[in-house]
């Protein structure tokens, strides 16, 4: 069965791919607005791992909504959530039996509620899977440490193929670099270089 996994090139989505690989023909799919070329980092990670790769284009109006929301809120959570939901919708439009993402049990954002998952499944006739939904951060970190070659660092230094980089670029372009620093808290990102 064909499965499209929303993919950033980071540890969570890579681990999700590895967990699903025994049951599905996995294609890693990066959602992009076309603002930056960050999607290429996800493509390169997919290539290193030996997975098929594709992209889906996201709507500009969703980026506009997300940026406005993040700036108004002063934090990225609601904007990131909006983009993630849109990205899953776009991935669900592909000709696949199932879609998935790398959301974990203890993620604050993005999340997919039971109702949202059922709605995706019903409207698009796909199965939605979140293989890491039972895994906490420590369990994920242990699996990653054992199985993946990962580069880690601050978000502004680690490039990967998720939409956060594009949203940061849009916030900087429209509201200045100081707004990026105000809106996005410091946090660590990962980029997968390959398997150990």
PyMOL commands that place a pseudoatom at each C-alpha (Angstrom):
pseudoatom trace, name=CA, resn=UNK, resi=1, chain=A, elem=C, hetatm=0, pos=[0.000, 0.000, 0.000]
pseudoatom trace, name=CA, resn=UNK, resi=2, chain=A, elem=C, hetatm=0, pos=[1.193, 3.502, -0.825]
pseudoatom trace, name=CA, resn=UNK, resi=3, chain=A, elem=C, hetatm=0, pos=[1.690, 5.958, 2.027]
pseudoatom trace, name=CA, resn=UNK, resi=4, chain=A, elem=C, hetatm=0, pos=[2.691, 9.637, 1.860]
pseudoatom trace, name=CA, resn=UNK, resi=5, chain=A, elem=C, hetatm=0, pos=[4.511, 10.866, 4.963]
pseudoatom trace, name=CA, resn=UNK, resi=6, chain=A, elem=C, hetatm=0, pos=[4.688, 14.605, 5.618]
pseudoatom trace, name=CA, resn=UNK, resi=7, chain=A, elem=C, hetatm=0, pos=[8.456, 14.989, 5.831]
pseudoatom trace, name=CA, resn=UNK, resi=8, chain=A, elem=C, hetatm=0, pos=[10.864, 17.671, 7.057]
pseudoatom trace, name=CA, resn=UNK, resi=9, chain=A, elem=C, hetatm=0, pos=[14.171, 15.827, 7.085]
pseudoatom trace, name=CA, resn=UNK, resi=10, chain=A, elem=C, hetatm=0, pos=[14.208, 15.927, 10.881]
pseudoatom trace, name=CA, resn=UNK, resi=11, chain=A, elem=C, hetatm=0, pos=[14.415, 13.081, 13.367]
pseudoatom trace, name=CA, resn=UNK, resi=12, chain=A, elem=C, hetatm=0, pos=[10.699, 12.675, 14.104]
pseudoatom trace, name=CA, resn=UNK, resi=13, chain=A, elem=C, hetatm=0, pos=[9.482, 12.365, 10.526]
pseudoatom trace, name=CA, resn=UNK, resi=14, chain=A, elem=C, hetatm=0, pos=[12.458, 10.140, 9.670]
pseudoatom trace, name=CA, resn=UNK, resi=15, chain=A, elem=C, hetatm=0, pos=[11.748, 7.837, 12.592]
pseudoatom trace, name=CA, resn=UNK, resi=16, chain=A, elem=C, hetatm=0, pos=[8.082, 7.708, 11.538]
pseudoatom trace, name=CA, resn=UNK, resi=17, chain=A, elem=C, hetatm=0, pos=[9.175, 6.628, 8.049]
pseudoatom trace, name=CA, resn=UNK, resi=18, chain=A, elem=C, hetatm=0, pos=[11.332, 3.842, 9.458]
pseudoatom trace, name=CA, resn=UNK, resi=19, chain=A, elem=C, hetatm=0, pos=[8.485, 2.579, 11.643]
pseudoatom trace, name=CA, resn=UNK, resi=20, chain=A, elem=C, hetatm=0, pos=[6.031, 2.518, 8.720]
pseudoatom trace, name=CA, resn=UNK, resi=21, chain=A, elem=C, hetatm=0, pos=[8.442, 1.063, 6.181]
pseudoatom trace, name=CA, resn=UNK, resi=22, chain=A, elem=C, hetatm=0, pos=[7.621, -2.571, 6.989]
pseudoatom trace, name=CA, resn=UNK, resi=23, chain=A, elem=C, hetatm=0, pos=[3.956, -2.102, 6.188]
pseudoatom trace, name=CA, resn=UNK, resi=24, chain=A, elem=C, hetatm=0, pos=[3.757, 0.543, 3.441]
pseudoatom trace, name=CA, resn=UNK, resi=25, chain=A, elem=C, hetatm=0, pos=[5.480, 1.796, 0.324]
pseudoatom trace, name=CA, resn=UNK, resi=26, chain=A, elem=C, hetatm=0, pos=[6.543, 5.093, 1.874]
pseudoatom trace, name=CA, resn=UNK, resi=27, chain=A, elem=C, hetatm=0, pos=[7.039, 8.303, -0.101]
pseudoatom trace, name=CA, resn=UNK, resi=28, chain=A, elem=C, hetatm=0, pos=[8.404, 11.246, 1.861]
pseudoatom trace, name=CA, resn=UNK, resi=29, chain=A, elem=C, hetatm=0, pos=[6.522, 14.440, 0.989]
pseudoatom trace, name=CA, resn=UNK, resi=30, chain=A, elem=C, hetatm=0, pos=[7.574, 17.972, 1.865]
pseudoatom trace, name=CA, resn=UNK, resi=31, chain=A, elem=C, hetatm=0, pos=[4.997, 20.754, 1.873]
pseudoatom trace, name=CA, resn=UNK, resi=32, chain=A, elem=C, hetatm=0, pos=[6.251, 24.121, 0.684]
pseudoatom trace, name=CA, resn=UNK, resi=33, chain=A, elem=C, hetatm=0, pos=[5.127, 27.660, -0.058]
pseudoatom trace, name=CA, resn=UNK, resi=34, chain=A, elem=C, hetatm=0, pos=[7.891, 28.330, -2.590]
pseudoatom trace, name=CA, resn=UNK, resi=35, chain=A, elem=C, hetatm=0, pos=[9.437, 31.089, -0.460]
pseudoatom trace, name=CA, resn=UNK, resi=36, chain=A, elem=C, hetatm=0, pos=[12.816, 29.398, 0.070]
pseudoatom trace, name=CA, resn=UNK, resi=37, chain=A, elem=C, hetatm=0, pos=[14.608, 26.347, -1.251]
pseudoatom trace, name=CA, resn=UNK, resi=38, chain=A, elem=C, hetatm=0, pos=[14.613, 24.680, 2.194]
pseudoatom trace, name=CA, resn=UNK, resi=39, chain=A, elem=C, hetatm=0, pos=[12.625, 21.777, 0.737]
pseudoatom trace, name=CA, resn=UNK, resi=40, chain=A, elem=C, hetatm=0, pos=[15.878, 20.615, -0.876]
pseudoatom trace, name=CA, resn=UNK, resi=41, chain=A, elem=C, hetatm=0, pos=[17.206, 19.639, 2.565]
pseudoatom trace, name=CA, resn=UNK, resi=42, chain=A, elem=C, hetatm=0, pos=[14.318, 17.201, 2.979]
pseudoatom trace, name=CA, resn=UNK, resi=43, chain=A, elem=C, hetatm=0, pos=[14.881, 15.861, -0.535]
pseudoatom trace, name=CA, resn=UNK, resi=44, chain=A, elem=C, hetatm=0, pos=[18.564, 15.275, 0.257]
pseudoatom trace, name=CA, resn=UNK, resi=45, chain=A, elem=C, hetatm=0, pos=[17.724, 13.486, 3.517]
pseudoatom trace, name=CA, resn=UNK, resi=46, chain=A, elem=C, hetatm=0, pos=[15.177, 11.275, 1.709]
pseudoatom trace, name=CA, resn=UNK, resi=47, chain=A, elem=C, hetatm=0, pos=[17.810, 10.428, -0.887]
pseudoatom trace, name=CA, resn=UNK, resi=48, chain=A, elem=C, hetatm=0, pos=[20.339, 9.488, 1.808]
pseudoatom trace, name=CA, resn=UNK, resi=49, chain=A, elem=C, hetatm=0, pos=[17.746, 7.202, 3.388]
pseudoatom trace, name=CA, resn=UNK, resi=50, chain=A, elem=C, hetatm=0, pos=[16.695, 5.642, 0.071]
pseudoatom trace, name=CA, resn=UNK, resi=51, chain=A, elem=C, hetatm=0, pos=[13.065, 6.824, 0.050]
pseudoatom trace, name=CA, resn=UNK, resi=52, chain=A, elem=C, hetatm=0, pos=[11.007, 8.174, -2.816]
pseudoatom trace, name=CA, resn=UNK, resi=53, chain=A, elem=C, hetatm=0, pos=[10.423, 11.906, -2.458]
pseudoatom trace, name=CA, resn=UNK, resi=54, chain=A, elem=C, hetatm=0, pos=[7.790, 14.395, -3.578]
pseudoatom trace, name=CA, resn=UNK, resi=55, chain=A, elem=C, hetatm=0, pos=[6.582, 17.898, -2.729]
pseudoatom trace, name=CA, resn=UNK, resi=56, chain=A, elem=C, hetatm=0, pos=[3.161, 19.515, -2.438]
pseudoatom trace, name=CA, resn=UNK, resi=57, chain=A, elem=C, hetatm=0, pos=[2.552, 23.208, -2.894]
pseudoatom trace, name=CA, resn=UNK, resi=58, chain=A, elem=C, hetatm=0, pos=[0.813, 25.085, -0.101]
pseudoatom trace, name=CA, resn=UNK, resi=59, chain=A, elem=C, hetatm=0, pos=[-1.515, 28.022, -0.672]
pseudoatom trace, name=CA, resn=UNK, resi=60, chain=A, elem=C, hetatm=0, pos=[-0.084, 31.520, -0.257]
pseudoatom trace, name=CA, resn=UNK, resi=61, chain=A, elem=C, hetatm=0, pos=[-3.176, 32.650, 1.647]
pseudoatom trace, name=CA, resn=UNK, resi=62, chain=A, elem=C, hetatm=0, pos=[-2.408, 30.043, 4.336]
pseudoatom trace, name=CA, resn=UNK, resi=63, chain=A, elem=C, hetatm=0, pos=[1.100, 31.471, 4.726]
pseudoatom trace, name=CA, resn=UNK, resi=64, chain=A, elem=C, hetatm=0, pos=[-0.383, 34.968, 4.971]
pseudoatom trace, name=CA, resn=UNK, resi=65, chain=A, elem=C, hetatm=0, pos=[-2.863, 33.823, 7.643]
pseudoatom trace, name=CA, resn=UNK, resi=66, chain=A, elem=C, hetatm=0, pos=[-0.159, 31.992, 9.594]
pseudoatom trace, name=CA, resn=UNK, resi=67, chain=A, elem=C, hetatm=0, pos=[2.275, 34.919, 9.552]
pseudoatom trace, name=CA, resn=UNK, resi=68, chain=A, elem=C, hetatm=0, pos=[-0.407, 37.400, 10.644]
pseudoatom trace, name=CA, resn=UNK, resi=69, chain=A, elem=C, hetatm=0, pos=[-1.526, 35.074, 13.422]
pseudoatom trace, name=CA, resn=UNK, resi=70, chain=A, elem=C, hetatm=0, pos=[1.997, 34.452, 14.713]
pseudoatom trace, name=CA, resn=UNK, resi=71, chain=A, elem=C, hetatm=0, pos=[2.853, 38.150, 14.769]
pseudoatom trace, name=CA, resn=UNK, resi=72, chain=A, elem=C, hetatm=0, pos=[-0.447, 39.033, 16.486]
pseudoatom trace, name=CA, resn=UNK, resi=73, chain=A, elem=C, hetatm=0, pos=[-0.071, 36.221, 19.024]
pseudoatom trace, name=CA, resn=UNK, resi=74, chain=A, elem=C, hetatm=0, pos=[3.616, 36.844, 19.637]
pseudoatom trace, name=CA, resn=UNK, resi=75, chain=A, elem=C, hetatm=0, pos=[4.338, 33.123, 19.362]
pseudoatom trace, name=CA, resn=UNK, resi=76, chain=A, elem=C, hetatm=0, pos=[4.243, 30.593, 16.500]
pseudoatom trace, name=CA, resn=UNK, resi=77, chain=A, elem=C, hetatm=0, pos=[1.955, 27.854, 17.849]
pseudoatom trace, name=CA, resn=UNK, resi=78, chain=A, elem=C, hetatm=0, pos=[-1.355, 28.741, 16.163]
pseudoatom trace, name=CA, resn=UNK, resi=79, chain=A, elem=C, hetatm=0, pos=[0.296, 29.684, 12.872]
pseudoatom trace, name=CA, resn=UNK, resi=80, chain=A, elem=C, hetatm=0, pos=[2.290, 26.448, 12.747]
pseudoatom trace, name=CA, resn=UNK, resi=81, chain=A, elem=C, hetatm=0, pos=[-0.851, 24.471, 13.602]
pseudoatom trace, name=CA, resn=UNK, resi=82, chain=A, elem=C, hetatm=0, pos=[-2.770, 26.119, 10.742]
pseudoatom trace, name=CA, resn=UNK, resi=83, chain=A, elem=C, hetatm=0, pos=[-0.023, 25.310, 8.241]
pseudoatom trace, name=CA, resn=UNK, resi=84, chain=A, elem=C, hetatm=0, pos=[0.309, 21.703, 9.445]
pseudoatom trace, name=CA, resn=UNK, resi=85, chain=A, elem=C, hetatm=0, pos=[-3.419, 21.094, 9.027]
pseudoatom trace, name=CA, resn=UNK, resi=86, chain=A, elem=C, hetatm=0, pos=[-3.286, 22.578, 5.513]
pseudoatom trace, name=CA, resn=UNK, resi=87, chain=A, elem=C, hetatm=0, pos=[-0.212, 20.487, 4.656]
pseudoatom trace, name=CA, resn=UNK, resi=88, chain=A, elem=C, hetatm=0, pos=[-1.977, 17.282, 5.732]
pseudoatom trace, name=CA, resn=UNK, resi=89, chain=A, elem=C, hetatm=0, pos=[-4.945, 18.229, 3.555]
pseudoatom trace, name=CA, resn=UNK, resi=90, chain=A, elem=C, hetatm=0, pos=[-2.640, 18.670, 0.553]
pseudoatom trace, name=CA, resn=UNK, resi=91, chain=A, elem=C, hetatm=0, pos=[-0.865, 15.362, 1.204]
pseudoatom trace, name=CA, resn=UNK, resi=92, chain=A, elem=C, hetatm=0, pos=[-4.249, 13.626, 1.564]
pseudoatom trace, name=CA, resn=UNK, resi=93, chain=A, elem=C, hetatm=0, pos=[-5.085, 14.746, -1.988]
pseudoatom trace, name=CA, resn=UNK, resi=94, chain=A, elem=C, hetatm=0, pos=[-2.316, 12.521, -3.380]
pseudoatom trace, name=CA, resn=UNK, resi=95, chain=A, elem=C, hetatm=0, pos=[-3.184, 9.132, -4.840]
pseudoatom trace, name=CA, resn=UNK, resi=96, chain=A, elem=C, hetatm=0, pos=[-2.292, 7.075, -1.751]
pseudoatom trace, name=CA, resn=UNK, resi=97, chain=A, elem=C, hetatm=0, pos=[-4.023, 4.697, 0.639]
pseudoatom trace, name=CA, resn=UNK, resi=98, chain=A, elem=C, hetatm=0, pos=[-2.578, 6.355, 3.755]
pseudoatom trace, name=CA, resn=UNK, resi=99, chain=A, elem=C, hetatm=0, pos=[-0.953, 9.542, 4.999]
pseudoatom trace, name=CA, resn=UNK, resi=100, chain=A, elem=C, hetatm=0, pos=[1.182, 10.089, 8.073]
pseudoatom trace, name=CA, resn=UNK, resi=101, chain=A, elem=C, hetatm=0, pos=[3.244, 12.610, 9.983]
pseudoatom trace, name=CA, resn=UNK, resi=102, chain=A, elem=C, hetatm=0, pos=[5.849, 12.596, 12.727]
pseudoatom trace, name=CA, resn=UNK, resi=103, chain=A, elem=C, hetatm=0, pos=[3.794, 14.092, 15.535]
pseudoatom trace, name=CA, resn=UNK, resi=104, chain=A, elem=C, hetatm=0, pos=[4.697, 12.687, 18.955]
pseudoatom trace, name=CA, resn=UNK, resi=105, chain=A, elem=C, hetatm=0, pos=[2.690, 12.092, 22.105]
pseudoatom trace, name=CA, resn=UNK, resi=106, chain=A, elem=C, hetatm=0, pos=[4.110, 15.105, 23.922]
pseudoatom trace, name=CA, resn=UNK, resi=107, chain=A, elem=C, hetatm=0, pos=[4.158, 17.608, 21.054]
pseudoatom trace, name=CA, resn=UNK, resi=108, chain=A, elem=C, hetatm=0, pos=[2.422, 20.871, 21.857]
pseudoatom trace, name=CA, resn=UNK, resi=109, chain=A, elem=C, hetatm=0, pos=[2.350, 21.847, 18.208]
pseudoatom trace, name=CA, resn=UNK, resi=110, chain=A, elem=C, hetatm=0, pos=[1.530, 20.597, 15.721]
pseudoatom trace, name=CA, resn=UNK, resi=111, chain=A, elem=C, hetatm=0, pos=[-1.070, 18.162, 16.915]
pseudoatom trace, name=CA, resn=UNK, resi=112, chain=A, elem=C, hetatm=0, pos=[-3.835, 16.244, 15.196]
pseudoatom trace, name=CA, resn=UNK, resi=113, chain=A, elem=C, hetatm=0, pos=[-6.941, 15.568, 17.253]
pseudoatom trace, name=CA, resn=UNK, resi=114, chain=A, elem=C, hetatm=0, pos=[-8.969, 12.418, 16.907]
pseudoatom trace, name=CA, resn=UNK, resi=115, chain=A, elem=C, hetatm=0, pos=[-11.758, 14.416, 15.236]
pseudoatom trace, name=CA, resn=UNK, resi=116, chain=A, elem=C, hetatm=0, pos=[-9.323, 15.988, 12.755]
pseudoatom trace, name=CA, resn=UNK, resi=117, chain=A, elem=C, hetatm=0, pos=[-7.858, 12.579, 11.901]
pseudoatom trace, name=CA, resn=UNK, resi=118, chain=A, elem=C, hetatm=0, pos=[-11.301, 11.071, 11.333]
pseudoatom trace, name=CA, resn=UNK, resi=119, chain=A, elem=C, hetatm=0, pos=[-12.322, 14.035, 9.197]
pseudoatom trace, name=CA, resn=UNK, resi=120, chain=A, elem=C, hetatm=0, pos=[-9.214, 13.666, 7.014]
pseudoatom trace, name=CA, resn=UNK, resi=121, chain=A, elem=C, hetatm=0, pos=[-9.896, 9.961, 6.602]
pseudoatom trace, name=CA, resn=UNK, resi=122, chain=A, elem=C, hetatm=0, pos=[-13.577, 10.407, 5.766]
pseudoatom trace, name=CA, resn=UNK, resi=123, chain=A, elem=C, hetatm=0, pos=[-13.184, 13.324, 3.359]
pseudoatom trace, name=CA, resn=UNK, resi=124, chain=A, elem=C, hetatm=0, pos=[-10.173, 11.958, 1.456]
pseudoatom trace, name=CA, resn=UNK, resi=125, chain=A, elem=C, hetatm=0, pos=[-10.741, 8.188, 1.763]
pseudoatom trace, name=CA, resn=UNK, resi=126, chain=A, elem=C, hetatm=0, pos=[-7.275, 7.661, 3.272]
pseudoatom trace, name=CA, resn=UNK, resi=127, chain=A, elem=C, hetatm=0, pos=[-5.952, 6.260, 6.524]
pseudoatom trace, name=CA, resn=UNK, resi=128, chain=A, elem=C, hetatm=0, pos=[-4.214, 8.794, 8.760]
pseudoatom trace, name=CA, resn=UNK, resi=129, chain=A, elem=C, hetatm=0, pos=[-1.333, 7.418, 10.836]
pseudoatom trace, name=CA, resn=UNK, resi=130, chain=A, elem=C, hetatm=0, pos=[0.761, 9.025, 13.545]
pseudoatom trace, name=CA, resn=UNK, resi=131, chain=A, elem=C, hetatm=0, pos=[3.239, 6.262, 14.371]
pseudoatom trace, name=CA, resn=UNK, resi=132, chain=A, elem=C, hetatm=0, pos=[4.996, 8.310, 17.059]
pseudoatom trace, name=CA, resn=UNK, resi=133, chain=A, elem=C, hetatm=0, pos=[1.808, 9.260, 18.920]
pseudoatom trace, name=CA, resn=UNK, resi=134, chain=A, elem=C, hetatm=0, pos=[2.615, 6.784, 21.676]
pseudoatom trace, name=CA, resn=UNK, resi=135, chain=A, elem=C, hetatm=0, pos=[6.263, 7.812, 21.946]
pseudoatom trace, name=CA, resn=UNK, resi=136, chain=A, elem=C, hetatm=0, pos=[7.533, 10.404, 24.403]
pseudoatom trace, name=CA, resn=UNK, resi=137, chain=A, elem=C, hetatm=0, pos=[10.565, 12.586, 23.780]
pseudoatom trace, name=CA, resn=UNK, resi=138, chain=A, elem=C, hetatm=0, pos=[12.961, 10.329, 25.686]
pseudoatom trace, name=CA, resn=UNK, resi=139, chain=A, elem=C, hetatm=0, pos=[11.893, 7.219, 23.764]
pseudoatom trace, name=CA, resn=UNK, resi=140, chain=A, elem=C, hetatm=0, pos=[12.276, 9.048, 20.445]
pseudoatom trace, name=CA, resn=UNK, resi=141, chain=A, elem=C, hetatm=0, pos=[15.695, 10.372, 21.449]
pseudoatom trace, name=CA, resn=UNK, resi=142, chain=A, elem=C, hetatm=0, pos=[16.899, 6.879, 22.389]
pseudoatom trace, name=CA, resn=UNK, resi=143, chain=A, elem=C, hetatm=0, pos=[15.747, 5.393, 19.080]
pseudoatom trace, name=CA, resn=UNK, resi=144, chain=A, elem=C, hetatm=0, pos=[17.277, 8.256, 17.138]
pseudoatom trace, name=CA, resn=UNK, resi=145, chain=A, elem=C, hetatm=0, pos=[20.589, 8.004, 19.001]
pseudoatom trace, name=CA, resn=UNK, resi=146, chain=A, elem=C, hetatm=0, pos=[20.816, 4.316, 18.157]
pseudoatom trace, name=CA, resn=UNK, resi=147, chain=A, elem=C, hetatm=0, pos=[19.682, 4.462, 14.529]
pseudoatom trace, name=CA, resn=UNK, resi=148, chain=A, elem=C, hetatm=0, pos=[20.194, 7.883, 12.911]
pseudoatom trace, name=CA, resn=UNK, resi=149, chain=A, elem=C, hetatm=0, pos=[23.082, 10.200, 12.088]
pseudoatom trace, name=CA, resn=UNK, resi=150, chain=A, elem=C, hetatm=0, pos=[21.610, 13.550, 13.142]
pseudoatom trace, name=CA, resn=UNK, resi=151, chain=A, elem=C, hetatm=0, pos=[22.818, 17.145, 13.152]
pseudoatom trace, name=CA, resn=UNK, resi=152, chain=A, elem=C, hetatm=0, pos=[21.259, 19.237, 15.948]
pseudoatom trace, name=CA, resn=UNK, resi=153, chain=A, elem=C, hetatm=0, pos=[21.286, 22.919, 16.749]
pseudoatom trace, name=CA, resn=UNK, resi=154, chain=A, elem=C, hetatm=0, pos=[19.280, 26.130, 17.023]
pseudoatom trace, name=CA, resn=UNK, resi=155, chain=A, elem=C, hetatm=0, pos=[16.446, 26.557, 14.508]
pseudoatom trace, name=CA, resn=UNK, resi=156, chain=A, elem=C, hetatm=0, pos=[18.096, 29.517, 12.826]
pseudoatom trace, name=CA, resn=UNK, resi=157, chain=A, elem=C, hetatm=0, pos=[21.241, 27.439, 12.148]
pseudoatom trace, name=CA, resn=UNK, resi=158, chain=A, elem=C, hetatm=0, pos=[19.833, 24.035, 11.177]
pseudoatom trace, name=CA, resn=UNK, resi=159, chain=A, elem=C, hetatm=0, pos=[18.228, 24.031, 7.761]
pseudoatom trace, name=CA, resn=UNK, resi=160, chain=A, elem=C, hetatm=0, pos=[15.652, 21.391, 7.033]
pseudoatom trace, name=CA, resn=UNK, resi=161, chain=A, elem=C, hetatm=0, pos=[12.686, 21.068, 4.759]
pseudoatom trace, name=CA, resn=UNK, resi=162, chain=A, elem=C, hetatm=0, pos=[9.801, 22.045, 6.976]
pseudoatom trace, name=CA, resn=UNK, resi=163, chain=A, elem=C, hetatm=0, pos=[7.664, 25.122, 6.546]
pseudoatom trace, name=CA, resn=UNK, resi=164, chain=A, elem=C, hetatm=0, pos=[9.041, 26.846, 9.670]
pseudoatom trace, name=CA, resn=UNK, resi=165, chain=A, elem=C, hetatm=0, pos=[12.009, 28.158, 7.698]
pseudoatom trace, name=CA, resn=UNK, resi=166, chain=A, elem=C, hetatm=0, pos=[9.696, 29.652, 5.090]
pseudoatom trace, name=CA, resn=UNK, resi=167, chain=A, elem=C, hetatm=0, pos=[7.473, 31.189, 7.756]
pseudoatom trace, name=CA, resn=UNK, resi=168, chain=A, elem=C, hetatm=0, pos=[10.525, 32.700, 9.465]
pseudoatom trace, name=CA, resn=UNK, resi=169, chain=A, elem=C, hetatm=0, pos=[11.592, 34.183, 6.117]
pseudoatom trace, name=CA, resn=UNK, resi=170, chain=A, elem=C, hetatm=0, pos=[8.143, 35.680, 5.548]
pseudoatom trace, name=CA, resn=UNK, resi=171, chain=A, elem=C, hetatm=0, pos=[7.997, 37.170, 9.057]
pseudoatom trace, name=CA, resn=UNK, resi=172, chain=A, elem=C, hetatm=0, pos=[11.460, 38.681, 8.560]
pseudoatom trace, name=CA, resn=UNK, resi=173, chain=A, elem=C, hetatm=0, pos=[10.534, 40.081, 5.142]
pseudoatom trace, name=CA, resn=UNK, resi=174, chain=A, elem=C, hetatm=0, pos=[7.264, 41.633, 6.304]
pseudoatom trace, name=CA, resn=UNK, resi=175, chain=A, elem=C, hetatm=0, pos=[8.011, 42.575, 9.907]
pseudoatom trace, name=CA, resn=UNK, resi=176, chain=A, elem=C, hetatm=0, pos=[11.802, 42.565, 10.258]
pseudoatom trace, name=CA, resn=UNK, resi=177, chain=A, elem=C, hetatm=0, pos=[14.335, 40.149, 11.754]
pseudoatom trace, name=CA, resn=UNK, resi=178, chain=A, elem=C, hetatm=0, pos=[13.661, 41.420, 15.269]
pseudoatom trace, name=CA, resn=UNK, resi=179, chain=A, elem=C, hetatm=0, pos=[10.088, 40.141, 14.977]
pseudoatom trace, name=CA, resn=UNK, resi=180, chain=A, elem=C, hetatm=0, pos=[11.382, 36.670, 14.107]
pseudoatom trace, name=CA, resn=UNK, resi=181, chain=A, elem=C, hetatm=0, pos=[13.400, 36.724, 17.328]
pseudoatom trace, name=CA, resn=UNK, resi=182, chain=A, elem=C, hetatm=0, pos=[10.363, 37.919, 19.290]
pseudoatom trace, name=CA, resn=UNK, resi=183, chain=A, elem=C, hetatm=0, pos=[7.880, 35.432, 17.810]
pseudoatom trace, name=CA, resn=UNK, resi=184, chain=A, elem=C, hetatm=0, pos=[9.962, 32.247, 17.570]
pseudoatom trace, name=CA, resn=UNK, resi=185, chain=A, elem=C, hetatm=0, pos=[11.358, 30.978, 20.862]
pseudoatom trace, name=CA, resn=UNK, resi=186, chain=A, elem=C, hetatm=0, pos=[14.789, 29.400, 20.843]
pseudoatom trace, name=CA, resn=UNK, resi=187, chain=A, elem=C, hetatm=0, pos=[14.520, 25.690, 20.249]
pseudoatom trace, name=CA, resn=UNK, resi=188, chain=A, elem=C, hetatm=0, pos=[16.601, 22.907, 18.832]
pseudoatom trace, name=CA, resn=UNK, resi=189, chain=A, elem=C, hetatm=0, pos=[16.015, 21.453, 15.388]
pseudoatom trace, name=CA, resn=UNK, resi=190, chain=A, elem=C, hetatm=0, pos=[17.414, 18.291, 13.875]
pseudoatom trace, name=CA, resn=UNK, resi=191, chain=A, elem=C, hetatm=0, pos=[18.448, 17.310, 10.384]
pseudoatom trace, name=CA, resn=UNK, resi=192, chain=A, elem=C, hetatm=0, pos=[19.007, 13.682, 9.482]
pseudoatom trace, name=CA, resn=UNK, resi=193, chain=A, elem=C, hetatm=0, pos=[22.206, 12.937, 7.555]
pseudoatom trace, name=CA, resn=UNK, resi=194, chain=A, elem=C, hetatm=0, pos=[21.515, 9.192, 7.219]
pseudoatom trace, name=CA, resn=UNK, resi=195, chain=A, elem=C, hetatm=0, pos=[21.321, 5.901, 9.068]
pseudoatom trace, name=CA, resn=UNK, resi=196, chain=A, elem=C, hetatm=0, pos=[23.992, 4.753, 11.522]
for i in range(1, 196): cmd.bond("trace and resi %d" % i, "trace and resi %d" % (i + 1))
show_as sticks, trace
zoom trace
